[in-house]
């Protein structure tokens, strides 16, 4: 009883809690989680029980309906860094479990079976659709390979309504996610995944630093790489040494005088150009203020399968598309890759890779051609505008209204908003206007794309 009272007080400090009775039915999948009154923390996961109601015939989903997508134990924790600290509406990590607590690979929301899932929580993004929009755009860039699958949901925890969420695949090794050679503890070389991100601070071997400092750094910052696969808690010292040495050789190749050589001695033997171009264009299209430097994943397979580093999967669009008031994040003109020039005092900066690649005329030409081909069809103005309409239509007539009743942020500045609309419709139109102005600027600017020494 004490736990329940504290939970209600803790989660309802700034927003009156909405009960299950406030949600009579929804056209979205309905996720209901019961923690038996326990608070949800950022590690370790606590045990809970989850049911998902999602009728395949498209009929409305009710809290009292029989669960038809999932009905069983889970582990749940808070996730994210900035989003967890700055948002009242919390994002969650969910792990499907068997009755004995072991991991359970289950197919949820029509996605391939796995045990690790995320629930993203649009809050400062008052359009509610930026993450879904960003992932939908990224799927049109086929050079990226795997892009996390997503689906809308409405969430209730302990009979308290939590709002509109994005059910999403967690970036990890899997045959249906980032599928590279599987690591085993006796391996000394092979595939790996790493990311540029904010470290947790809890693990001694969570990261290593690049030996190449970022350009325009005002406070002698380092570029920090975080191990993603193998996990920091499982990786062996020989494998850490292998990954670090491979990355040093990669960066040394980019620094070499003949880095752009096309006869076999240049960077192309170590870097998948198509994925890097697509990764760059996606982050530029949405002017992702976190792009290139935070929540940025990269992966490499074993040499016998593919010796090149691939960019991606792409991740985290909630502060993109003009939703950041700092470091020029809201401007439709200018390149996101110039972040270090704009905000050289920031702790997290962009590696030198991208400016070095833009010193290669062939890379620049390929980037221009790729952009023009995509704009001719896959990401035309009409396609982008229609995507916004489709995603907004998913949330009309109930979900969006309930979300903002629970989280009354419309018309109120929430960090780091650059625009504050009085209504949800104004937020959507700002997103549309910003996006179309952005791609129009890029259409012109990319014709003269080059690195200015």
VONUTOR-51220 format. One line per 10 residues: number of its first residue (from 0); their letters; for each residue x, y, z of N, C-alpha, C. Coordinates in pm, whole numbers, plus 50000, padded with zeros to 5 digits. Last residue first. Layout:
BEGIN
NUM) a) X,Y,Z,X,Y,Z,X,Y,Z | ...
//
This chain:
BEGIN
452) xxxxxxxxxx) 53814,52405,45377,53930,52394,45466,53947,52519,45550 | 53505,52286,45332,53580,52413,45328,53693,52406,45429 | 53395,52026,45136,53454,52061,45265,53537,52188,45250 | 53093,52065,44951,53236,52041,44960,53282,52079,45100 | 52823,52109,44741,52871,52045,44863,53022,52020,44853 | 52673,52235,44556,52808,52289,44579,52871,52228,44703 | 52440,52096,44568,52505,52110,44437,52648,52161,44451 | 52337,52123,44816,52413,52001,44790,52484,52006,44655 | 52186,52356,44816,52317,52357,44880,52401,52236,44842 | 51945,52284,44684,52035,52383,44627,52177,52370,44682
442) xxxxxxxxxx) 51838,52085,44845,51838,52068,44699,51939,52162,44633 | 51843,52203,45099,51941,52100,45066,51949,52076,44915 | 51623,52374,45081,51758,52430,45099,51863,52328,45058 | 51423,52180,45058,51442,52279,44951,51580,52341,44961 | 51440,52051,45298,51481,51977,45179,51499,52071,45059 | 51351,52267,45466,51482,52206,45482,51527,52134,45355 | 51093,52318,45389,51193,52424,45372,51333,52366,45380 | 50979,52076,45465,50979,52113,45323,51077,52227,45295 | 51018,52086,45746,51075,51978,45666,51084,52017,45519 | 50872,52314,45826,51016,52306,45850,51079,52202,45758
432) xxxxxxxxxx) 50609,52241,45755,50673,52358,45694,50825,52351,45708 | 50571,52013,45920,50560,52004,45774,50635,52119,45707 | 50607,52125,46178,50690,52013,46133,50688,52002,45981 | 50396,52312,46174,50535,52357,46188,50630,52249,46139 | 50183,52136,46160,50209,52223,46046,50348,52284,46053 | 50198,52016,46412,50212,51935,46291,50246,52021,46170 | 50150,52237,46577,50276,52164,46589,50301,52079,46464 | 49889,52299,46503,49996,52395,46476,50133,52329,46485 | 49759,52069,46599,49759,52097,46456,49868,52198,46419 | 49784,52102,46872,49854,51991,46808,49864,52016,46658
422) xxxxxxxxxx) 49821,52454,46952,49744,52333,46930,49832,52225,46868 | 50007,52649,46983,49896,52647,47079,49815,52517,47069 | 50357,52567,46959,50225,52586,46901,50116,52578,47008 | 50664,52679,46971,50561,52640,47067,50425,52671,47006 | 50991,52596,46870,50858,52644,46832,50758,52593,46934 | 51199,52487,46994,51226,52611,46921,51096,52675,46876 | 51228,52308,47297,51143,52356,47189,51191,52486,47127 | 51377,52113,47451,51440,52234,47396,51360,52293,47281 | 51170,52224,47717,51307,52217,47662,51318,52096,47572 | 50865,52353,47637,50929,52239,47702,51066,52226,47638
412) xxxxxxxxxx) 50628,52611,47664,50764,52572,47623,50814,52454,47706 | 50292,52544,47588,50389,52566,47696,50527,52525,47648 | 50115,52466,47397,50117,52608,47430,50216,52643,47539 | 50079,52147,47544,50054,52233,47428,50047,52379,47473 | 50095,51989,47767,50214,52068,47732,50191,52160,47612 | 49951,51802,47961,49905,51928,47901,50019,52024,47870 | 49915,51488,47953,50036,51570,47955,50006,51704,47887 | 49647,51407,47943,49735,51356,48050,49860,51442,48065 | 49567,51543,47723,49490,51559,47846,49572,51512,47965 | 49740,51452,47535,49759,51589,47582,49669,51623,47700
402) xxxxxxxxxx) 49641,51187,47506,49781,51212,47545,49798,51351,47603 | 49381,51226,47417,49404,51168,47549,49545,51196,47598 | 49440,51335,47164,49364,51413,47261,49384,51359,47402 | 49573,51123,47040,49642,51250,47064,49572,51332,47170 | 49360,50918,47043,49491,50902,47106,49563,51034,47136 | 49108,51063,46923,49125,50991,47049,49264,50989,47107 | 49129,51159,46657,49005,51100,46710,49030,51012,46831 | 49463,51077,46537,49342,51160,46547,49228,51083,46614 | 49673,50912,46491,49655,50960,46628,49531,51047,46647 | 49680,50854,46223,49680,50741,46317,49643,50785,46458
392) xxxxxxxxxx) 49709,51106,46114,49577,51043,46106,49566,50924,46201 | 49983,51144,46145,49891,51224,46225,49752,51161,46227 | 50075,50964,45952,50109,50943,46093,50016,51021,46184 | 49967,51079,45718,49935,50941,45756,49961,50917,45904 | 50083,51337,45714,49938,51321,45721,49900,51181,45770 | 50354,51269,45689,50308,51344,45806,50158,51327,45823 | 50344,51145,45438,50385,51069,45556,50339,51138,45684 | 50278,51360,45271,50181,51252,45291,50215,51167,45413 | 50519,51504,45283,50396,51563,45335,50290,51457,45362 | 50693,51319,45160,50718,51366,45296,50592,51423,45359
382) xxxxxxxxxx) 50573,51293,44904,50591,51176,44991,50610,51219,45136 | 50590,51558,44811,50460,51494,44830,50471,51374,44923 | 50866,51600,44792,50785,51683,44881,50652,51615,44912 | 51026,51273,44785,50976,51396,44723,50895,51476,44824 | 51172,51042,44846,51151,51146,44947,51115,51280,44880 | 51149,50874,44612,51129,50821,44747,51108,50924,44857 | 51183,51083,44383,51073,50990,44407,51055,50953,44553 | 51385,51264,44367,51303,51246,44246,51185,51152,44269 | 51527,51240,44597,51430,51350,44589,51340,51337,44467 | 51695,51027,44529,51593,51011,44633,51486,51118,44625
372) xxxxxxxxxx) 51855,51148,44335,51775,51030,44301,51663,51008,44403 | 51978,51352,44483,51891,51387,44370,51802,51269,44329 | 52129,51199,44665,52025,51292,44711,51926,51323,44598 | 52307,51068,44490,52216,50992,44576,52100,51079,44621 | 52450,51279,44379,52369,51192,44292,52267,51113,44374 | 52578,51381,44607,52485,51465,44529,52393,51378,44445 | 52734,51157,44679,52633,51210,44771,52531,51295,44697 | 52904,51131,44462,52812,51023,44493,52700,51069,44586 | 53048,51372,44492,52966,51348,44373,52863,51239,44398 | 53176,51325,44738,53083,51438,44722,52993,51418,44601
362) xxxxxxxxxx) 53335,51105,44672,53234,51093,44776,53130,51204,44764 | 53501,51229,44482,53415,51119,44441,53303,51099,44543 | 53644,51420,44631,53549,51464,44528,53454,51354,44483 | 53695,51421,44967,53704,51330,44852,53602,51372,44747 | 53632,51568,45178,53749,51613,45103,53774,51525,44980 | 53435,51437,45304,53393,51544,45214,53511,51610,45144 | 53580,51271,45472,53514,51213,45355,53472,51320,45255 | 53649,51463,45666,53754,51403,45583,53693,51341,45457 | 53409,51515,45784,53475,51625,45712,53586,51571,45623 | 53362,51260,45892,53270,51316,45794,53333,51432,45716
352) xxxxxxxxxx) 53568,51197,46079,53542,51116,45961,53467,51190,45852 | 53610,51323,46318,53664,51389,46199,53623,51318,46070 | 53309,51308,46521,53441,51261,46477,53483,51328,46346 | 53153,51570,46702,53147,51481,46587,53288,51436,46549 | 53112,51580,47065,53138,51637,46934,53139,51528,46827 | 52998,51646,47374,52990,51542,47271,53002,51607,47133 | 53024,51888,47513,53103,51771,47556,53109,51664,47448 | 53066,52196,47335,52981,52085,47381,53068,51964,47415 | 53218,52389,47222,53237,52368,47365,53153,52252,47418 | 53145,52419,46957,53272,52354,46987,53299,52330,47133
342) xxxxxxxxxx) 52908,52463,46792,52906,52435,46936,53031,52360,46979 | 52980,52518,46527,52874,52597,46592,52881,52584,46744 | 53173,52336,46463,53201,52478,46439,53103,52566,46516 | 53044,52099,46523,53164,52136,46600,53200,52282,46582 | 52836,52091,46328,52806,52108,46471,52928,52156,46549 | 52829,52052,46059,52910,52163,46109,52890,52187,46258 | 52643,51866,45996,52781,51817,46012,52877,51927,46059 | 52415,52008,45946,52428,51949,46079,52572,51903,46103 | 52447,52307,45758,52466,52163,45768,52480,52118,45913 | 52197,52550,45656,52320,52510,45722,52324,52359,45744
332) xxxxxxxxxx) 51852,52618,45722,51973,52639,45642,52096,52602,45724 | 51667,52582,45913,51653,52499,45794,51772,52516,45701 | 51738,52563,46261,51754,52632,46133,51737,52536,46015 | 51736,52436,46502,51605,52470,46444,51616,52534,46306 | 51999,52397,46585,51917,52281,46556,51784,52312,46491 | 52197,52574,46658,52137,52590,46525,52044,52474,46486 | 52237,52523,46932,52336,52479,46833,52279,52476,46691 | 51892,52494,47038,52034,52517,47061,52118,52467,46943 | 51630,52421,47010,51659,52564,47005,51808,52593,47014 | 51490,52170,46825,51596,52202,46920,51637,52347,46903
322) xxxxxxxxxx) 51325,52079,46622,51274,52076,46759,51382,52102,46863 | 51375,52047,46349,51348,52181,46401,51303,52186,46545 | 51419,51767,46316,51312,51835,46242,51273,51967,46310 | 51497,51628,46645,51527,51665,46506,51410,51740,46444 | 51449,51515,46884,51498,51653,46887,51538,51701,46747 | 51366,51260,46813,51273,51345,46888,51317,51489,46898 | 51504,51062,46683,51466,51180,46605,51380,51278,46682 | 51684,50792,46707,51655,50907,46793,51630,51036,46713 | 51901,50641,46462,51829,50637,46590,51798,50777,46639 | 52017,50404,46216,51986,50540,46260,51899,50533,46385
312) xxxxxxxxxx) 52247,50127,46274,52118,50184,46239,52103,50330,46287 | 52507,50307,46091,52371,50273,46128,52367,50156,46224 | 52762,50236,45855,52695,50335,45940,52552,50290,45967 | 53007,49979,45857,52878,50029,45808,52823,50130,45907 | 53332,49892,45757,53248,49951,45861,53122,50008,45797 | 53418,49587,45583,53397,49732,45589,53307,49772,45706 | 53454,49322,45518,53557,49387,45599,53534,49536,45623 | 53236,49067,45535,53239,49206,45487,53339,49283,45573 | 53323,48799,45572,53190,48829,45520,53182,48971,45463 | 53579,48795,45668,53548,48701,45560,53409,48723,45500
302) xxxxxxxxxx) 53573,48983,45876,53641,49016,45751,53604,48923,45636 | 53248,49020,46029,53381,48959,46023,53441,48982,45885 | 53098,49351,46018,53092,49206,46019,53235,49151,46023 | 53028,49640,46211,53118,49573,46116,53103,49422,46131 | 52848,49945,46273,52872,49803,46289,52961,49748,46179 | 52722,50217,46469,52803,50168,46358,52830,50020,46381 | 52494,50474,46581,52544,50337,46580,52625,50307,46454 | 52435,50737,46790,52479,50704,46654,52550,50569,46655 | 52373,50885,47017,52276,50787,46965,52308,50749,46820 | 52573,51157,46909,52499,51092,47017,52399,50997,46953
292) xxxxxxxxxx) 52694,51228,46665,52770,51241,46789,52706,51173,46911 | 52535,51211,46433,52680,51194,46420,52752,51182,46554 | 52267,51401,46577,52323,51317,46472,52474,51322,46469 | 52150,51574,46746,52226,51466,46807,52298,51380,46704 | 52017,51733,46573,52119,51798,46657,52203,51695,46732 | 51941,51663,46255,51941,51600,46386,52054,51657,46472 | 51811,51754,46013,51905,51834,46093,51904,51788,46239 | 51684,51585,45849,51611,51625,45969,51692,51718,46058 | 51880,51570,45649,51742,51603,45614,51667,51654,45737 | 52107,51483,45790,52101,51619,45738,51958,51661,45705
282) xxxxxxxxxx) 52045,51222,45852,52070,51315,45961,52068,51459,45915 | 52019,51122,45589,51906,51117,45681,51925,51218,45794 | 52280,51167,45492,52167,51238,45432,52044,51235,45521 | 52436,50993,45651,52461,51136,45652,52340,51214,45600 | 52333,50745,45579,52331,50787,45718,52346,50939,45728 | 52399,50745,45305,52259,50745,45347,52244,50790,45492 | 52681,50745,45323,52611,50852,45251,52466,50860,45298 | 52726,50508,45465,52770,50636,45521,52700,50753,45453 | 52626,50316,45288,52561,50334,45418,52601,50467,45481 | 52805,50352,45070,52661,50373,45053,52592,50395,45187
272) xxxxxxxxxx) 53063,50288,45168,53030,50425,45127,52880,50449,45122 | 53190,50122,45415,53081,50103,45321,53025,50240,45284 | 53536,50100,45457,53416,50177,45485,53312,50153,45376 | 53769,49980,45376,53735,49970,45518,53602,50037,45552 | 53808,50034,45115,53825,49893,45154,53784,49871,45300 | 53790,50310,45106,53676,50229,45061,53689,50080,45096 | 54022,50446,45173,53928,50414,45279,53816,50320,45235 | 54278,50297,44955,54210,50403,45027,54106,50353,45126 | 54389,50107,44794,54462,50144,44914,54393,50247,45000 | 54241,50065,44564,54248,49958,44664,54318,49996,44793
262) xxxxxxxxxx) 54209,50273,44393,54267,50151,44337,54286,50041,44440 | 54130,50517,44484,54024,50426,44439,54078,50295,44384 | 54225,50716,44758,54269,50631,44648,54161,50530,44611 | 54182,50877,44970,54076,50871,44870,54113,50785,44749 | 54414,50871,45125,54293,50811,45180,54185,50791,45074 | 54682,50941,45096,54615,50877,44983,54483,50811,45024 | 54757,51045,45347,54753,51133,45230,54677,51073,45112 | 54543,50930,45620,54658,50916,45531,54645,51004,45407 | 54315,50933,45770,54409,51044,45786,54522,51042,45685 | 54193,50694,45707,54126,50819,45670,54220,50939,45678
252) xxxxxxxxxx) 54381,50525,45828,54362,50522,45682,54294,50649,45634 | 54341,50583,46095,54470,50615,46035,54461,50616,45882 | 54086,50476,46126,54103,50621,46136,54237,50664,46077 | 54149,50201,46089,54049,50267,46007,54069,50419,46008 | 54328,50156,46295,54373,50139,46156,54278,50210,46060 | 54154,50199,46511,54272,50286,46493,54323,50276,46350 | 53974,49990,46473,53927,50128,46459,54044,50225,46444 | 54144,49773,46527,54080,49786,46396,54035,49930,46372 | 54210,49825,46791,54315,49828,46690,54256,49842,46551 | 53960,49795,46915,54030,49922,46923,54139,49933,46817
242) xxxxxxxxxx) 53904,49526,46857,53816,49632,46809,53889,49766,46807 | 54121,49396,46991,54099,49379,46847,54014,49494,46791 | 54080,49470,47257,54205,49508,47189,54187,49501,47037 | 53836,49343,47302,53846,49489,47313,53970,49538,47239 | 53923,49080,47278,53830,49134,47178,53825,49286,47183 | 54096,49051,47497,54147,49035,47361,54054,49092,47254 | 53906,49101,47712,54012,49196,47682,54072,49176,47543 | 53560,49037,47620,53689,48998,47676,53795,49101,47637 | 53228,49136,47709,53341,49141,47618,53471,49105,47690 | 53023,49154,47893,53061,49021,47845,53191,49021,47765
232) xxxxxxxxxx) 52958,49410,47953,52964,49317,48065,53013,49179,48024 | 52941,49533,47704,53054,49566,47792,53069,49469,47909 | 52848,49295,47449,52813,49384,47558,52935,49413,47645 | 53012,49293,47122,52964,49230,47244,52936,49333,47356 | 52804,49566,47103,52809,49420,47085,52950,49381,47045 | 52876,49814,47211,52737,49773,47209,52723,49621,47195 | 53108,50034,47356,53081,49897,47310,52931,49868,47318 | 53144,50365,47249,53088,50276,47348,53064,50138,47287 | 53393,50609,47204,53318,50500,47144,53271,50404,47253 | 53444,50952,47209,53431,50833,47292,53341,50731,47223
222) xxxxxxxxxx) 53670,51199,47141,53561,51121,47084,53558,50987,47156 | 53743,51460,47380,53774,51338,47308,53649,51284,47241 | 53814,51814,47407,53728,51697,47420,53783,51580,47339 | 53934,52065,47456,54017,51944,47446,53935,51816,47465 | 53747,52265,47427,53784,52223,47562,53862,52091,47564 | 53684,52313,47167,53730,52427,47245,53780,52388,47384 | 53732,52162,46858,53704,52137,46999,53765,52250,47083 | 53774,52166,46585,53703,52279,46646,53665,52256,46792 | 53771,51808,46542,53805,51943,46499,53720,52045,46572 | 53854,51564,46794,53759,51626,46701,53804,51766,46662
212) xxxxxxxxxx) 54160,51367,46791,54069,51464,46853,53973,51523,46750 | 54219,51032,46770,54212,51152,46686,54114,51250,46749 | 54197,50807,46912,54326,50875,46924,54330,51002,46840 | 53892,50762,47094,53964,50773,46969,54098,50843,46992 | 53853,50568,47391,53863,50698,47325,53939,50687,47193 | 53603,50329,47486,53742,50367,47464,53743,50496,47386 | 53374,50193,47735,53412,50272,47618,53562,50275,47601 | 53328,50033,47956,53214,50066,47872,53256,50129,47739 | 53471,49927,48167,53515,49900,48030,53405,49929,47928 | 53337,50002,48398,53476,50048,48379,53523,50028,48235
202) xxxxxxxxxx) 53012,50130,48424,53097,50021,48380,53237,50071,48348 | 52861,50352,48484,52858,50242,48580,52959,50132,48546 | 52838,50545,48296,52922,50576,48411,52930,50464,48513 | 52707,50546,48054,52627,50530,48175,52706,50569,48299 | 52785,50791,47801,52813,50670,47876,52730,50666,48004 | 52614,50895,47521,52649,50930,47657,52671,50802,47736 | 52770,50789,47210,52656,50817,47297,52707,50864,47432 | 52832,50603,46936,52868,50731,46996,52749,50772,47081 | 52876,50246,46943,52797,50367,46925,52868,50487,46984 | 52928,49930,46777,52959,50031,46877,52875,50154,46849
192) xxxxxxxxxx) 52951,49587,46713,52866,49706,46705,52915,49802,46813 | 53135,49340,46523,53109,49419,46643,53016,49535,46609 | 53290,49028,46414,53196,49138,46402,53178,49213,46533 | 53637,48954,46463,53508,48923,46402,53420,49046,46394 | 53871,48806,46690,53834,48904,46588,53704,48860,46523 | 53885,48621,46882,53980,48731,46893,53960,48835,46784 | 53660,48416,47070,53695,48489,46948,53798,48597,46978 | 53567,48294,47291,53704,48261,47255,53748,48332,47127 | 53302,48379,47313,53402,48428,47409,53545,48394,47374 | 53163,48488,47004,53179,48387,47107,53302,48421,47190
182) xxxxxxxxxx) 52930,48666,46804,53052,48666,46886,53048,48551,46986 | 52812,48615,46477,52787,48604,46621,52918,48591,46697 | 52825,48852,46219,52877,48727,46275,52861,48725,46426 | 52516,49039,46213,52656,49021,46179,52702,48889,46242 | 52239,49201,46191,52280,49062,46175,52422,49054,46122 | 52045,49381,46373,52179,49397,46318,52242,49259,46310 | 51770,49190,46326,51806,49329,46354,51945,49355,46294 | 51727,48926,46292,51630,49015,46231,51656,49162,46262 | 51931,48809,46433,51916,48770,46293,51819,48861,46219 | 52098,49055,46627,51990,48958,46611,51979,48927,46463
172) xxxxxxxxxx) 52237,49296,46838,52262,49184,46747,52141,49093,46746 | 52031,49595,46853,52115,49491,46911,52145,49388,46804 | 51806,49838,46933,51921,49811,46846,52012,49711,46916 | 51473,49737,46995,51600,49783,47049,51712,49748,46954 | 51180,49835,46823,51286,49737,46842,51410,49804,46901 | 50903,49994,46988,51017,49997,46896,51115,49885,46927 | 50615,50179,47023,50674,50048,47049,50782,50026,46945 | 50567,50491,47132,50615,50422,47012,50679,50291,47058 | 50266,50617,47293,50405,50570,47291,50437,50510,47155 | 50041,50832,47451,50082,50772,47325,50231,50739,47331
162) xxxxxxxxxx) 49968,50768,47806,49972,50842,47681,50012,50761,47560 | 49916,50655,48053,50045,50720,48034,50058,50792,47900 | 49680,50589,48306,49702,50617,48164,49829,50698,48146 | 49703,50335,48541,49717,50479,48517,49752,50502,48371 | 49707,50067,48599,49577,50129,48572,49582,50280,48555 | 49985,50021,48594,49909,50013,48720,49777,50089,48711 | 50003,50197,48303,50084,50129,48405,50009,50136,48537 | 49921,50198,47962,49874,50215,48099,49966,50136,48191 | 49963,50341,47639,50019,50269,47753,49945,50302,47882 | 49917,50282,47295,49881,50361,47413,49913,50275,47534
152) xxxxxxxxxx) 50133,50279,47008,50065,50211,47118,50018,50317,47217 | 50269,50234,46677,50204,50313,46781,50147,50223,46890 | 50581,50085,46597,50436,50083,46589,50380,50167,46703 | 50878,49997,46407,50805,50075,46507,50654,50056,46490 | 51204,49865,46351,51061,49864,46324,50987,49933,46439 | 51516,50013,46266,51426,49959,46367,51279,49971,46328 | 51661,49911,45966,51606,50027,46036,51507,49973,46139 | 51928,49761,45792,51828,49750,45899,51791,49886,45957 | 52031,49948,45522,52003,49813,45569,51895,49815,45675 | 52096,50188,45411,52113,50174,45556,52093,50032,45604
142) xxxxxxxxxx) 52030,50199,45148,52171,50177,45179,52196,50157,45327 | 51767,50273,45122,51798,50130,45129,51945,50100,45154 | 51579,50487,45252,51722,50490,45221,51774,50347,45231 | 51333,50448,45349,51340,50476,45206,51485,50488,45158 | 51367,50432,45618,51337,50307,45546,51339,50326,45395 | 51387,50698,45695,51510,50617,45687,51486,50487,45610 | 51117,50772,45707,51203,50829,45604,51326,50741,45584 | 51044,50625,45934,50975,50601,45806,51057,50655,45690 | 51206,50740,46131,51227,50600,46094,51162,50568,45959 | 51091,51000,46135,51231,50980,46102,51261,50837,46059
132) xxxxxxxxxx) 50825,50944,46210,50853,51011,46083,50996,50985,46040 | 50860,50839,46467,50797,50757,46363,50827,50813,46224 | 50975,51070,46588,51048,50943,46581,50990,50853,46472 | 50766,51266,46546,50900,51282,46491,50979,51151,46483 | 50505,51275,46644,50534,51182,46534,50679,51186,46487 | 50423,51463,46829,50415,51322,46868,50472,51226,46764 | 50449,51727,46827,50382,51670,46710,50349,51523,46738 | 50597,51773,47051,50452,51786,47064,50376,51751,46936 | 50853,51655,47197,50806,51652,47058,50653,51653,47062 | 50856,51628,47465,50895,51759,47412,50862,51769,47264
122) xxxxxxxxxx) 50734,51356,47412,50691,51453,47513,50726,51595,47469 | 50714,51023,47322,50714,51161,47270,50654,51258,47372 | 50883,50768,47426,50779,50851,47487,50784,50994,47432 | 50924,50425,47332,50967,50565,47322,50851,50655,47359 | 50990,50132,47459,50872,50216,47444,50918,50362,47451 | 51158,49845,47326,51158,49978,47386,51023,50043,47366 | 51269,49507,47390,51186,49605,47323,51194,49739,47396 | 51396,49184,47369,51424,49322,47408,51346,49421,47323 | 51336,48936,47257,51295,48961,47397,51312,49105,47440 | 51175,48847,46945,51290,48892,47023,51242,48914,47166
112) xxxxxxxxxx) 51036,48778,46624,51052,48742,46766,51184,48794,46825 | 50938,49058,46415,51007,48930,46436,51034,48904,46584 | 50612,49211,46474,50755,49218,46446,50821,49083,46474 | 50351,49239,46554,50376,49193,46418,50521,49196,46378 | 50357,49299,46823,50324,49406,46728,50354,49368,46584 | 50590,49042,46888,50498,49142,46940,50478,49250,46834 | 50706,48730,46940,50668,48820,46832,50559,48914,46882 | 50963,48664,47181,50823,48665,47140,50800,48763,47027 | 51181,48497,47370,51172,48560,47238,51028,48549,47191 | 51243,48550,47702,51149,48486,47611,51148,48564,47480
102) xxxxxxxxxx) 51476,48485,47967,51432,48562,47851,51340,48480,47761 | 51353,48363,48288,51444,48358,48173,51387,48440,48057 | 51156,48355,48482,51242,48473,48475,51341,48474,48361 | 50977,48151,48473,51092,48133,48562,51191,48249,48557 | 50796,48235,48280,50752,48234,48420,50868,48217,48518 | 50994,48441,48057,50918,48321,48091,50878,48329,48238 | 50971,48780,47933,51026,48675,48018,50933,48555,48029 | 51079,49066,47751,50983,48956,47765,51048,48842,47843 | 51159,49377,47864,51218,49247,47834,51113,49138,47857 | 51166,49717,47783,51084,49601,47821,51153,49474,47776
92) xxxxxxxxxx) 51231,50046,47882,51284,49926,47818,51208,49807,47872 | 51061,50361,47834,51085,50235,47905,51154,50132,47817 | 51034,50715,47907,51051,50602,47814,51092,50477,47891 | 50795,50917,48085,50917,50839,48083,50918,50734,47972 | 50711,51238,48109,50660,51116,48046,50781,51027,48015 | 50870,51442,48190,50782,51381,48289,50728,51248,48238 | 51208,51469,48086,51068,51449,48050,50991,51389,48166 | 51473,51478,48153,51406,51604,48123,51257,51590,48097 | 51563,51216,48200,51583,51319,48302,51494,51441,48280 | 51496,51071,47972,51455,51021,48103,51460,51132,48208
82) xxxxxxxxxx) 51614,51214,47766,51469,51197,47767,51418,51150,47902 | 51888,51191,47826,51821,51320,47837,51671,51304,47848 | 51871,50881,47821,51954,50968,47902,51879,51100,47924 | 51698,50561,47826,51731,50693,47774,51818,50771,47871 | 51456,50402,48051,51565,50402,47954,51590,50546,47908 | 51341,50211,48331,51349,50338,48259,51465,50329,48161 | 51232,49870,48288,51317,49972,48347,51299,50102,48271 | 51103,49540,48334,51086,49676,48283,51178,49771,48360 | 51033,49211,48230,51116,49298,48311,51103,49437,48252 | 50725,49020,48234,50827,49104,48169,50922,49157,48276
72) xxxxxxxxxx) 50480,48757,48185,50579,48830,48265,50674,48913,48177 | 50183,48804,47970,50283,48731,48046,50381,48819,48120 | 50050,48824,47688,49990,48812,47820,50086,48733,47907 | 49989,48969,47370,50084,48924,47472,50014,48923,47605 | 49764,48966,47204,49898,48980,47146,50006,48937,47243 | 49522,48958,47330,49538,48873,47212,49673,48888,47144 | 49346,48974,47632,49472,49000,47562,49491,48904,47445 | 49004,49056,47619,49100,48950,47642,49229,48981,47566 | 48916,49391,47726,48922,49282,47628,49024,49178,47669 | 48921,49609,47888,48859,49489,47943,48863,49371,47847
62) xxxxxxxxxx) 49027,49814,47736,49104,49763,47851,49049,49633,47907 | 48982,49751,47385,48928,49796,47513,49013,49739,47627 | 49017,49850,47050,49075,49775,47161,49028,49835,47293 | 48814,49824,46757,48863,49899,46872,48913,49805,46982 | 48931,49618,46481,48828,49674,46568,48892,49743,46689 | 49112,49488,46321,49109,49634,46317,49003,49697,46405 | 49148,49222,46343,49044,49265,46250,49029,49417,46244 | 49334,49184,46543,49380,49176,46405,49276,49224,46304 | 49349,49384,46828,49266,49297,46746,49309,49301,46600 | 49531,49392,47093,49546,49444,46956,49471,49349,46862
52) xxxxxxxxxx) 49647,49429,47408,49524,49406,47333,49539,49471,47197 | 49881,49288,47617,49862,49375,47500,49735,49332,47428 | 50008,49288,47946,49910,49238,47851,49900,49339,47737 | 50264,49207,48176,50216,49289,48065,50111,49215,47984 | 50409,49244,48493,50323,49162,48408,50263,49252,48301 | 50744,49249,48629,50609,49303,48612,50531,49207,48522 | 51050,49308,48797,50955,49213,48742,50816,49276,48737 | 51276,49566,48693,51193,49503,48794,51096,49407,48724 | 51613,49605,48589,51473,49587,48554,51399,49524,48672 | 51827,49807,48808,51796,49691,48724,51648,49689,48686
42) xxxxxxxxxx) 51768,50057,48569,51851,49944,48610,51849,49928,48762 | 51592,50300,48660,51688,50283,48551,51792,50182,48597 | 51276,50170,48791,51403,50241,48799,51483,50224,48669 | 50949,50192,48900,51034,50150,48788,51160,50235,48789 | 50809,50079,49209,50860,50185,49123,50948,50126,49013 | 50542,49843,49252,50683,49877,49260,50719,49991,49165 | 50278,49768,49218,50307,49883,49302,50452,49923,49311 | 50272,49567,49034,50237,49535,49173,50281,49646,49269 | 50299,49653,48780,50425,49635,48854,50401,49592,48998 | 50146,49591,48482,50120,49589,48626,50251,49559,48699
32) xxxxxxxxxx) 50054,49741,48179,50161,49684,48261,50125,49698,48408 | 49920,49727,47861,49888,49745,48003,49990,49669,48087 | 49875,49869,47549,49972,49799,47635,49940,49831,47780 | 49690,49847,47266,49682,49891,47405,49773,49805,47491 | 49714,49973,46936,49744,49865,47031,49748,49920,47172 | 49450,50212,46859,49591,50172,46867,49606,50048,46954 | 49193,50282,46892,49224,50213,46766,49369,50167,46763 | 49043,50226,47212,49142,50291,47126,49162,50210,46999 | 48824,50300,47489,48867,50218,47376,48967,50297,47294 | 48831,50440,47729,48726,50341,47707,48765,50245,47595
22) xxxxxxxxxx) 49022,50579,47948,49042,50519,47817,48938,50408,47799 | 48950,50645,48203,48954,50754,48104,48975,50701,47963 | 48984,50419,48353,48847,50453,48316,48842,50564,48213 | 49248,50417,48420,49207,50331,48311,49067,50365,48263 | 49316,50767,48497,49292,50628,48529,49254,50550,48405 | 49574,51002,48511,49452,50959,48444,49436,50810,48468 | 49708,51226,48752,49705,51093,48691,49571,51061,48630 | 49801,51552,48672,49702,51471,48741,49693,51334,48675 | 50137,51638,48685,50024,51606,48598,49928,51515,48674 | 50337,51672,48865,50306,51784,48777,50192,51756,48681
12) xxxxxxxxxx) 50331,51436,49023,50367,51565,49080,50318,51682,48995 | 50278,51170,48970,50173,51269,48945,50203,51406,49000 | 50470,50992,49036,50442,51006,48894,50341,51116,48866 | 50473,51018,49318,50594,51042,49240,50562,51070,49093 | 50212,50945,49397,50262,51078,49426,50379,51114,49334 | 50201,50680,49310,50103,50776,49259,50151,50918,49281 | 50414,50570,49457,50417,50568,49312,50322,50672,49255 | 50322,50601,49719,50441,50674,49675,50450,50680,49525 | 50102,50427,49711,50082,50569,49739,50200,50652,49693 | 50232,50183,49656,50136,50238,49561,50112,50386,49583
2) xxx) 50389,50147,49887,50453,50158,49756,50359,50222,49654 | 50191,50125,50081,50282,50241,50085,50348,50261,49951 | 50082,49880,50000,50000,50000,50000,50086,50125,50000
//
